[in-house]
Amino acid sequence: MTAASNVKIRSKKRSRKRFRPFKLLLRIAAWAAAFAVFWSAYLLWIINSYELPKPLPKADAAIVLGAALWNNQPSPGLRERLDYGLKLYKQGSVKHLILSGGHDHNGSTISEAEGMRNYLVARGVPKDRLVLENDARSTYENLLFSKPLAKKYGWKSLVIVTHDYHAPRAADIAKYLGYTKTKVLGFKSQVLSVAKNQTREVLAFTKWELDSILLRAGLQPPDKPF
């Protein structure tokens, strides 16, 4: 074997060694992409498999999950949730409403819960039928902070009011927080973008799953005791 041949062989070996990490990175990226597609499809299946309980259950109170205020007024999506809670109240399915939502820092000067109360009082709901939870900034906090309020008033059966795309995550969080005798009532929106909200919900659901792992492992403390 000539010296030139030896040089070529050594050069090929060095090229192969340099190429191996690149191939490994490509494989990792391909597996990660495949997992992301599978996970997203799985969550979309969960979100779209939700069905509203029939018949609608009666409960001591409904927890209406907050959403954005626009200039201190409920946004269109939040109005839908409030109108659904109002319907439950008027038909006698619930006797009280827990309105959950803190300050969303988008220019409003009142909490989401205060804006929700103002909307419902203007539509005939007595103030003594409304309990405000003014601190929550997420679905987890909505349910974490609402639970002791229900306990304070002795309300044992509850329903959670939200949109259908949000219902599976809300149900999973409620289960984690130890809610019993509780159903999630999720309805289809007439004003929100289905594609936009389902895409955002996939990301939010993924974050919740990661958070729940950290919470169960004791690596992420709850904001307040359950």
Summary of the structure (lengths in Angstrom):
residues: 226
radius of gyration: 24.8
end to end distance: 76.6
largest distance: 97.8
contacts: 666
relative contact order: 0.13
helix: 54%
strand: 15%
